[in-house]
Amino acid sequence: MSAKRNLLYSTNTLALAIVLFVILVIINGLSKKAFKRLDLTESKRYTISKSTKKLLGQLDDIVRVEAYFSEAPDQVKLIKDEVKDMLDEYDAFASGNLQIEFINPTEDDDLKQKLRMKGIPEIQVQVREKDKIEVRNAYMGLAVVYGDKQEVIPVIQKTTTLEYDLTSAILKTTRKEAKTVGFLEGHDEVDIYGQGFENLKRELDKQYTIRKIDVSQGSPIESDVSTLIVAGPQSPLQANEKYEIDQFLMNGGKIVFLVDAVKMAPGSIQASPLSTGLTDLLSHYGIQLGNNLVQDISHDNLTYSQGGFMTITRPYPFFIKVLKSYQYSTGSTSEGFPADSVATSGLDSLVLPWSTSLSVVAKEGVSTTIMAKTSNQAWTAQAPYNLDPTRMFTPPSSVKNSYPVAVLLAGEFTSFYAGKEIPSASNGDGEEDTENKNEDRKTVEKSPPTQIVVVGTSQFLRQPRVDGLTFFQNSIDYITLGSSLIGIRSKQISDRSFKTDPSTFARLAIKVLCIGAIPLLVALFGLFRFFSRMRAKRMVETYGRV
């Protein structure tokens, strides 16, 4: 009877093991297509975004990802493992249209030469082994190949921006042609090719063909330009120039207007009122520019030199700081980036120096989305402006409001020049150029559905910060490409480091705790087990075995 029971038990155990094995095989197979990853980071750093998943799901042909990594040292392996994890997740959502290959080019001289031609360099990394620091050569790059098009990420030294870089590369290679973004010139606007804007130019080059646009001679803006950037003109636009901008919009073009209320003197904080000639144009489209500068209790600091020897940092209400959520002493809250603004809803903060307020003018067929607004404790200053950071800034006891400072307009716009004579270009002497009459042109009086972004300052580009550049790129991406890349770029990596002063007792206590906590817990557990066994032994000796 006992042998029969043992046989039955063994048979059941074997059957259960086989069933469990089959279940595990099925789960493993399904997990490649449907899986969940527990990501406890605030910004979901290790989870690819919905935008990336959507792009991968729309791939209709094979995209190859060639990852070039050396076998060692440890820091290269760490990056390689993180890249592999992310590529595995990409592969799971690509429906078989992503081919991934990891290649070690260290011993292949021909491949090294090809990689140099591609733009993937061999870099030097420091390695610590046996208390010595050595320098070794290594590869940490990646190429995305689609047909005869290719984009490279030359060096991956950190993975915080990897999803954006990788998705950008896939988007650019699989798109039939790159969109063209034009920057208006001729009025001292932001020069995208100028000094100080190299990082911005490099980021925009990842997705767009960049071109300068000059409309001073009355030439229409080229039809292949998708989006026009009017970035802070410092002198008035003439009527014929505004006409070309208007007609670009009427033909379906998208426009980003960064319009300053004041002209800053170079190298100083002295300002004078600025007329750009755009007020009437924008008012016609649906935005009234304020004749003011906004100040806010939510603001950033201004750092400046005094006497050429000392650097001073002061709170500066003219540097308004838009926050995702404003918290007030009354316990109430308000949003700085409304949830319905796709281009800004992922931002945590945005500093806009010397911004004017914006007011919405209702227009039939045009919808308005507030992209950024001040706290409800903001106020305005009128000309003449006193921008001196050393003066006392006292908020008024009343007349404090929330002001829009960035707005998106979308819909079908009517031409500012509908029913008007087409303005002619100047011949350079301030007189009408009679040789370049627009007799053969006809004004387009209504646009197809299109979009306009208006921001009350360009100074966030002239004094670049990460949040400002992200906001600017998001604005361009949204009206040019849709929301494909916005959710990725807006991911924020929060600083979780200790804020303790290195010289304080607290730092020493934290270090001791980090080093000694685990050994101490092990020792305490060992003592607990020892005394538990001693107690059990005494009970057996006293009462006998039960």
C-alpha positions as CSV (number, residue, x, y, z in Angstrom):
1,M,0.0,0.0,0.0
2,S,2.9,2.3,0.9
3,A,4.7,1.6,-2.4
4,K,1.5,2.3,-4.4
5,R,1.1,5.6,-2.5
6,N,4.7,6.5,-3.3
7,L,4.2,5.7,-7.0
8,L,1.1,7.8,-7.1
9,Y,2.8,10.7,-5.4
10,S,5.8,10.5,-7.8
11,T,3.5,10.4,-10.8
12,N,1.6,13.4,-9.6
13,T,4.8,15.3,-8.9
14,L,6.2,14.6,-12.3
15,A,2.9,15.6,-14.0
16,L,2.8,18.8,-12.0
17,A,6.5,19.5,-13.0
18,I,5.7,19.0,-16.7
19,V,2.6,21.2,-16.5
20,L,4.6,24.0,-14.7
21,F,7.4,23.7,-17.3
22,V,4.9,24.0,-20.2
23,I,3.3,27.0,-18.5
24,L,6.7,28.7,-18.1
25,V,7.6,28.1,-21.8
26,I,4.3,29.6,-22.9
27,I,4.7,32.6,-20.5
28,N,8.3,33.1,-21.8
29,G,7.1,33.1,-25.4
30,L,4.2,35.5,-24.7
31,S,6.4,37.8,-22.7
32,K,8.3,38.9,-25.8
33,K,5.0,40.5,-27.1
34,A,3.3,41.3,-23.8
35,F,5.2,42.2,-20.7
36,K,5.2,44.7,-17.9
37,R,8.2,46.3,-16.3
38,L,8.1,47.8,-12.8
39,D,9.5,51.3,-13.1
40,L,9.4,53.3,-9.9
41,T,11.2,56.4,-11.2
42,E,9.1,59.5,-11.1
43,S,9.6,60.3,-14.8
44,K,9.3,56.6,-15.9
45,R,12.9,56.8,-17.1
46,Y,13.1,53.0,-17.9
47,T,9.8,52.8,-19.7
48,I,9.5,53.8,-23.3
49,S,6.8,56.4,-24.0
50,K,3.5,56.0,-25.8
51,S,5.0,58.1,-28.7
52,T,7.8,55.6,-29.2
53,K,5.4,52.6,-29.0
54,K,3.1,54.2,-31.6
55,L,6.0,54.9,-34.0
56,L,7.3,51.3,-33.6
57,G,3.8,50.0,-34.3
58,Q,3.6,52.0,-37.5
59,L,6.9,50.6,-39.0
60,D,6.0,48.9,-42.3
61,D,9.5,47.6,-43.2
62,I,12.7,46.4,-41.6
63,V,14.8,48.9,-39.6
64,R,18.2,47.7,-38.5
65,V,19.9,48.9,-35.3
66,E,23.6,48.2,-35.2
67,A,25.1,48.7,-31.8
68,Y,28.9,48.9,-31.7
69,F,30.3,48.1,-28.2
70,S,33.6,46.8,-27.0
71,E,33.6,43.9,-24.5
72,A,35.2,45.9,-21.6
73,P,35.7,47.8,-19.4
74,D,32.9,47.6,-16.7
75,Q,31.5,51.1,-17.5
76,V,31.1,50.2,-21.1
77,K,29.4,46.9,-20.2
78,L,27.0,48.8,-17.9
79,I,26.0,51.2,-20.7
80,K,25.8,48.3,-23.1
81,D,23.4,46.4,-20.8
82,E,21.2,49.4,-20.5
83,V,21.1,49.9,-24.2
84,K,20.3,46.2,-24.7
85,D,17.4,46.4,-22.2
86,M,16.0,49.4,-24.1
87,L,16.4,47.8,-27.5
88,D,14.7,44.6,-26.3
89,E,11.7,46.7,-25.2
90,Y,11.7,48.5,-28.6
91,D,11.8,45.1,-30.3
92,A,8.8,44.0,-28.4
93,F,6.6,46.8,-29.9
94,A,8.0,46.7,-33.4
95,S,6.0,43.7,-34.7
96,G,9.1,42.1,-36.1
97,N,10.2,45.1,-38.0
98,L,13.3,45.9,-35.9
99,Q,16.5,43.9,-36.4
100,I,19.1,44.4,-33.6
101,E,22.7,43.4,-33.8
102,F,25.5,44.0,-31.2
103,I,28.9,44.1,-32.8
104,N,32.4,44.3,-31.2
105,P,34.7,46.1,-33.7
106,T,37.8,46.0,-31.5
107,E,39.7,43.4,-33.5
108,D,38.4,44.3,-37.0
109,D,40.5,47.1,-38.6
110,D,38.3,47.2,-41.7
111,L,35.2,47.7,-39.6
112,K,37.0,50.4,-37.6
113,Q,37.7,52.3,-40.8
114,K,34.0,51.9,-41.9
115,L,32.9,53.2,-38.5
116,R,35.1,56.3,-38.8
117,M,33.4,57.0,-42.2
118,K,30.0,56.6,-40.5
119,G,30.9,59.0,-37.7
120,I,31.2,56.5,-34.9
121,P,34.6,57.1,-33.2
122,E,36.8,54.9,-31.0
123,I,37.0,56.7,-27.7
124,Q,39.2,56.5,-24.7
125,V,37.8,55.5,-21.3
126,Q,39.5,55.3,-17.9
127,V,39.6,51.9,-16.2
128,R,40.5,51.2,-12.6
129,E,42.0,47.8,-12.0
130,K,44.1,46.6,-9.1
131,D,44.3,50.1,-7.7
132,K,45.6,51.5,-11.0
133,I,43.9,53.8,-13.5
134,E,44.5,52.8,-17.1
135,V,43.2,54.3,-20.4
136,R,41.6,51.9,-22.9
137,N,40.0,52.4,-26.3
138,A,36.4,51.4,-26.7
139,Y,33.4,51.8,-28.9
140,M,30.0,52.9,-27.5
141,G,28.0,54.0,-30.6
142,L,25.0,53.0,-32.6
143,A,23.6,53.2,-36.1
144,V,20.0,53.1,-37.3
145,V,19.7,51.9,-40.9
146,Y,16.6,52.0,-43.1
147,G,17.0,51.3,-46.8
148,D,19.8,53.6,-48.0
149,K,19.3,56.1,-45.2
150,Q,21.3,56.0,-42.0
151,E,21.5,58.0,-38.7
152,V,24.1,57.5,-36.1
153,I,24.5,58.1,-32.3
154,P,28.3,58.4,-32.2
155,V,28.9,58.0,-28.5
156,I,26.4,56.8,-25.8
157,Q,28.0,57.8,-22.5
158,K,24.7,58.0,-20.6
159,T,21.3,56.6,-21.3
160,T,19.1,59.5,-19.9
161,T,18.5,60.8,-23.5
162,L,18.8,57.5,-25.3
163,E,15.1,57.0,-26.0
164,Y,14.8,60.5,-27.6
165,D,18.0,60.0,-29.6
166,L,17.0,56.5,-30.8
167,T,13.4,57.4,-31.6
168,S,14.5,60.5,-33.4
169,A,16.9,58.5,-35.5
170,I,14.2,56.0,-36.4
171,L,11.7,58.7,-37.2
172,K,14.2,60.6,-39.4
173,T,15.3,57.5,-41.4
174,T,11.8,56.2,-41.9
175,R,10.3,59.5,-42.9
176,K,10.1,60.1,-46.7
177,E,11.8,63.5,-46.4
178,A,12.8,65.8,-43.6
179,K,10.6,68.8,-42.9
180,T,12.1,72.2,-43.5
181,V,12.1,74.9,-40.7
182,G,12.9,78.4,-41.7
183,F,14.3,81.2,-39.5
184,L,13.4,84.7,-40.5
185,E,16.4,87.0,-40.8
186,G,17.0,90.7,-41.5
187,H,15.8,92.3,-38.2
188,D,18.5,91.1,-35.7
189,E,16.5,88.0,-34.9
190,V,18.0,85.0,-33.1
191,D,20.7,83.7,-35.5
192,I,20.4,79.9,-35.4
193,Y,23.9,79.7,-37.0
194,G,25.4,82.2,-34.6
195,Q,27.6,81.8,-31.6
196,G,25.7,80.5,-28.5
197,F,23.1,78.6,-30.5
198,E,25.2,75.6,-31.5
199,N,23.4,73.2,-29.2
200,L,20.0,74.3,-30.4
201,K,21.1,74.0,-34.0
202,R,22.5,70.5,-33.4
203,E,19.2,69.3,-31.8
204,L,17.0,70.8,-34.6
205,D,19.3,69.2,-37.2
206,K,18.3,65.8,-35.9
207,Q,14.8,66.2,-37.3
208,Y,14.7,69.2,-39.7
209,T,16.4,70.9,-42.6
210,I,17.2,74.4,-41.3
211,R,17.1,77.4,-43.6
212,K,17.3,81.2,-43.3
213,I,14.4,83.1,-44.7
214,D,14.7,86.7,-46.1
215,V,11.4,88.3,-47.2
216,S,12.7,91.9,-47.5
217,Q,12.7,91.8,-51.4
218,G,9.1,90.7,-51.6
219,S,9.8,87.1,-52.5
220,P,7.3,84.4,-51.4
221,I,8.5,82.0,-48.8
222,E,9.3,78.7,-50.5
223,S,6.5,76.1,-50.4
224,D,8.7,73.4,-49.0
225,V,9.1,75.3,-45.7
226,S,6.8,73.6,-43.2
227,T,7.3,76.0,-40.3
228,L,8.6,79.6,-40.0
229,I,10.3,80.9,-36.9
230,V,10.1,84.6,-36.2
231,A,12.5,84.7,-33.3
232,G,12.7,88.1,-31.7
233,P,13.0,90.7,-34.4
234,Q,14.7,93.8,-33.0
235,S,13.5,96.3,-35.7
236,P,10.1,96.8,-37.3
237,L,9.0,94.5,-40.2
238,Q,7.9,96.3,-43.3
239,A,4.4,95.9,-44.8
240,N,5.7,93.8,-47.7
241,E,7.5,91.5,-45.3
242,K,4.4,91.0,-43.2
243,Y,2.5,90.2,-46.3
244,E,4.8,87.4,-47.2
245,I,4.4,86.0,-43.7
246,D,0.7,86.3,-43.9
247,Q,0.6,84.5,-47.3
248,F,2.8,81.8,-45.9
249,L,0.2,81.2,-43.2
250,M,-2.7,81.4,-45.8
251,N,-1.0,78.6,-47.8
252,G,-1.0,76.3,-44.8
253,G,2.4,77.1,-43.3
254,K,2.9,77.0,-39.5
255,I,4.5,79.9,-37.6
256,V,6.2,80.4,-34.2
257,F,6.3,84.0,-33.1
258,L,8.7,85.0,-30.3
259,V,7.9,88.7,-29.8
260,D,9.7,91.0,-27.4
261,A,8.2,94.1,-25.8
262,V,11.5,95.7,-25.0
263,K,14.9,96.0,-26.7
264,M,17.8,95.1,-24.4
265,A,21.0,97.1,-24.7
266,P,23.9,94.6,-25.4
267,G,25.7,93.6,-22.2
268,S,23.4,95.4,-19.9
269,I,19.9,95.3,-18.3
270,Q,18.8,98.6,-19.8
271,A,15.8,98.4,-22.0
272,S,13.7,100.6,-24.3
273,P,10.2,99.9,-25.7
274,L,10.4,97.9,-29.0
275,S,8.1,98.1,-31.9
276,T,8.2,95.0,-34.2
277,G,5.4,95.9,-36.5
278,L,3.7,92.6,-35.6
279,T,1.1,93.8,-33.2
280,D,-1.7,94.4,-35.8
281,L,-0.9,91.2,-37.6
282,L,-1.1,89.0,-34.5
283,S,-4.2,90.8,-33.2
284,H,-5.9,90.0,-36.5
285,Y,-5.0,86.3,-36.0
286,G,-6.2,86.2,-32.4
287,I,-3.5,87.4,-30.0
288,Q,-3.1,90.9,-28.5
289,L,0.4,91.7,-27.4
290,G,0.6,93.5,-24.1
291,N,2.4,96.9,-23.9
292,N,4.1,95.8,-20.7
293,L,6.5,93.5,-18.9
294,V,5.2,90.8,-16.5
295,Q,6.5,90.3,-13.0
296,D,5.6,87.4,-10.8
297,I,6.1,86.2,-7.2
298,S,7.2,82.9,-8.9
299,H,10.5,84.0,-10.4
300,D,14.1,83.0,-10.9
301,N,17.4,84.7,-10.0
302,L,19.4,87.1,-12.1
303,T,23.2,86.7,-11.9
304,Y,25.3,89.7,-13.0
305,S,28.8,91.2,-12.5
306,Q,29.5,94.3,-10.4
307,G,32.7,96.2,-10.8
308,G,34.1,93.5,-13.0
309,F,35.3,91.5,-9.9
310,M,32.2,90.3,-8.1
311,T,29.3,88.1,-9.3
312,I,26.0,88.8,-7.6
313,T,22.8,86.7,-7.7
314,R,19.5,88.3,-6.8
315,P,15.8,87.3,-7.0
316,Y,14.4,89.0,-10.1
317,P,10.6,89.1,-10.7
318,F,11.1,90.0,-14.3
319,F,12.5,86.5,-14.8
320,I,9.1,84.9,-14.4
321,K,9.2,81.2,-13.6
322,V,6.2,79.2,-14.9
323,L,5.6,76.1,-12.8
324,K,3.6,73.0,-13.5
325,S,1.7,73.6,-10.3
326,Y,1.6,76.8,-8.2
327,Q,1.0,76.4,-4.5
328,Y,-0.4,79.3,-2.6
329,S,-0.4,80.2,1.1
330,T,-4.2,79.9,1.1
331,G,-3.9,76.2,0.2
332,S,-5.2,76.7,-3.3
333,T,-3.3,75.7,-6.4
334,S,-3.2,76.6,-10.1
335,E,-1.6,75.2,-13.3
336,G,1.2,76.9,-15.1
337,F,1.1,74.4,-18.0
338,P,-2.6,73.5,-18.6
339,A,-3.2,69.8,-19.2
340,D,-4.6,70.4,-22.7
341,S,-1.4,71.9,-23.9
342,V,0.5,68.8,-25.3
343,A,3.7,70.8,-26.0
344,T,4.1,72.0,-22.4
345,S,2.2,69.6,-20.2
346,G,5.3,67.5,-19.6
347,L,7.4,70.4,-18.4
348,D,8.1,71.0,-14.7
349,S,9.2,74.7,-15.1
350,L,10.1,77.3,-17.6
351,V,11.9,80.6,-17.1
352,L,10.8,83.4,-19.4
353,P,12.9,86.6,-19.0
354,W,11.3,90.0,-19.7
355,S,8.1,88.7,-21.1
356,T,5.0,90.7,-22.2
357,S,1.5,89.4,-21.4
358,L,-0.7,88.0,-24.1
359,S,-4.5,88.4,-24.5
360,V,-6.8,86.2,-26.5
361,V,-8.9,87.9,-29.2
362,A,-11.8,85.6,-30.2
363,K,-11.8,84.7,-33.9
364,E,-14.4,82.6,-35.7
365,G,-12.9,79.2,-36.7
366,V,-9.8,79.6,-34.5
367,S,-9.3,77.7,-31.2
368,T,-7.0,78.9,-28.5
369,T,-4.8,76.8,-26.1
370,I,-2.9,78.5,-23.3
371,M,0.6,76.8,-23.3
372,A,2.1,78.7,-20.3
373,K,0.7,81.2,-17.8
374,T,2.0,83.0,-14.7
375,S,0.8,82.4,-11.2
376,N,-2.3,84.4,-10.0
377,Q,0.1,86.6,-8.1
378,A,1.6,88.3,-11.1
379,W,1.6,92.0,-12.1
380,T,2.7,94.2,-14.9
381,A,5.1,97.1,-15.4
382,Q,4.6,99.9,-17.9
383,A,7.2,101.9,-19.8
384,P,9.6,103.5,-18.9
385,Y,10.9,100.3,-17.4
386,N,13.2,100.2,-14.4
387,L,14.9,96.8,-14.7
388,D,17.6,97.5,-12.0
389,P,18.0,94.3,-10.0
390,T,19.2,96.2,-6.9
391,R,16.0,98.1,-6.4
392,M,13.3,96.9,-4.1
393,F,10.6,94.9,-5.9
394,T,7.3,95.4,-4.0
395,P,4.3,93.5,-5.4
396,P,1.2,95.7,-5.5
397,S,-1.4,95.0,-2.8
398,S,-4.0,94.6,-5.5
399,V,-4.3,94.2,-9.3
400,K,-2.5,90.8,-9.3
401,N,-3.6,88.3,-12.0
402,S,-2.6,85.3,-14.0
403,Y,-1.3,86.2,-17.4
404,P,-0.9,84.0,-20.5
405,V,2.7,84.2,-21.8
406,A,2.6,81.5,-24.5
407,V,-0.4,80.6,-26.6
408,L,-1.3,78.2,-29.4
409,L,-3.8,79.2,-32.1
410,A,-5.3,76.6,-34.4
411,G,-7.8,76.7,-37.1
412,E,-8.6,78.5,-40.4
413,F,-7.3,82.1,-40.4
414,T,-8.3,85.0,-42.6
415,S,-5.7,87.1,-44.3
416,F,-4.7,90.4,-42.7
417,Y,-4.5,91.7,-46.3
418,A,-7.9,90.4,-47.6
419,G,-9.4,93.1,-49.7
420,K,-6.2,95.3,-49.5
421,E,-3.7,96.3,-52.0
422,I,-0.6,94.1,-52.0
423,P,2.3,96.1,-50.5
424,S,5.5,96.5,-52.5
425,A,9.1,96.1,-51.4
426,S,11.3,99.1,-50.7
427,N,14.1,99.8,-53.2
428,G,16.5,100.5,-50.4
429,D,16.0,104.2,-50.3
430,G,12.7,103.9,-48.4
431,E,10.7,104.4,-51.6
432,E,8.4,101.9,-53.3
433,D,10.2,99.7,-55.8
434,T,8.2,100.3,-59.0
435,E,10.1,97.6,-60.9
436,N,8.9,94.8,-58.6
437,K,5.1,95.5,-58.5
438,N,3.0,92.5,-57.5
439,E,0.6,92.9,-60.4
440,D,0.5,89.2,-61.1
441,R,0.0,88.0,-57.6
442,K,-3.4,87.3,-56.0
443,T,-3.9,87.4,-52.2
444,V,-5.0,84.1,-50.7
445,E,-7.7,85.3,-48.2
446,K,-8.3,82.2,-46.1
447,S,-6.0,79.5,-44.8
448,P,-6.5,75.7,-44.6
449,P,-6.3,74.4,-41.0
450,T,-3.0,75.4,-39.6
451,Q,-1.3,76.6,-36.3
452,I,0.5,79.6,-34.7
453,V,2.5,79.7,-31.5
454,V,3.0,83.1,-29.9
455,V,5.4,83.7,-27.0
456,G,5.8,87.0,-25.2
457,T,9.6,87.0,-25.3
458,S,12.6,85.6,-27.2
459,Q,15.0,86.1,-24.3
460,F,14.7,82.5,-23.2
461,L,16.7,81.6,-26.4
462,R,19.1,84.5,-26.1
463,Q,19.9,83.4,-22.5
464,P,19.5,79.7,-23.1
465,R,18.5,77.2,-20.4
466,V,17.6,73.6,-20.7
467,D,13.9,74.2,-19.9
468,G,13.7,77.0,-22.5
469,L,15.3,75.0,-25.3
470,T,13.0,72.0,-24.5
471,F,10.0,74.3,-24.7
472,F,11.1,75.8,-28.0
473,Q,11.8,72.4,-29.5
474,N,8.5,71.0,-28.2
475,S,6.6,73.9,-29.8
476,I,8.3,73.4,-33.2
477,D,7.8,69.6,-33.0
478,Y,4.1,69.9,-32.1
479,I,3.0,72.1,-35.0
480,T,5.4,70.5,-37.5
481,L,5.4,66.8,-36.6
482,G,2.6,66.4,-34.1
483,S,3.3,65.0,-30.7
484,S,5.7,62.2,-31.7
485,L,8.7,63.4,-29.7
486,I,7.3,65.7,-27.1
487,G,6.6,63.1,-24.4
488,I,10.1,61.7,-24.7
489,R,12.0,65.0,-24.5
490,S,10.0,66.3,-21.6
491,K,10.9,63.5,-19.3
492,Q,12.7,65.0,-16.3
493,I,15.4,63.2,-14.3
494,S,15.0,64.4,-10.7
495,D,18.0,64.9,-8.5
496,R,17.7,62.5,-5.6
497,S,21.2,63.1,-4.1
498,F,21.6,64.0,-0.5
499,K,21.7,67.7,0.2
500,T,23.9,67.4,3.3
501,D,26.9,69.5,3.7
502,P,30.0,67.3,3.4
503,S,31.5,68.8,6.5
504,T,28.6,68.1,8.8
505,F,28.1,65.2,11.2
506,A,25.1,64.2,9.2
507,R,27.3,63.2,6.2
508,L,29.4,61.0,8.5
509,A,26.4,59.4,10.0
510,I,24.9,58.6,6.6
511,K,28.2,57.1,5.4
512,V,28.5,54.9,8.5
513,L,24.9,53.8,8.1
514,C,25.4,53.0,4.4
515,I,28.6,51.0,5.1
516,G,27.6,49.3,8.3
517,A,23.8,48.8,8.0
518,I,23.8,45.5,6.1
519,P,26.6,43.8,8.1
520,L,24.9,44.9,11.3
521,L,21.6,43.4,10.2
522,V,23.3,40.1,9.3
523,A,24.9,40.1,12.7
524,L,21.6,40.8,14.5
525,F,19.9,38.0,12.5
526,G,22.7,35.6,13.5
527,L,22.4,36.5,17.1
528,F,18.6,36.0,16.9
529,R,19.0,32.6,15.4
530,F,21.7,31.6,17.9
531,F,19.6,32.5,21.0
532,S,16.5,31.0,19.4
533,R,18.3,27.7,19.0
534,M,19.7,27.9,22.5
535,R,16.2,28.4,23.9
536,A,14.8,25.5,21.9
537,K,17.6,23.3,23.1
538,R,16.9,24.2,26.7
539,M,13.2,23.4,26.3
540,V,14.0,20.0,24.8
541,E,16.4,19.3,27.7
542,T,13.8,20.4,30.2
543,Y,10.5,19.0,28.8
544,G,11.8,16.3,26.4
545,R,11.1,16.0,22.7
546,V,7.4,16.4,21.8
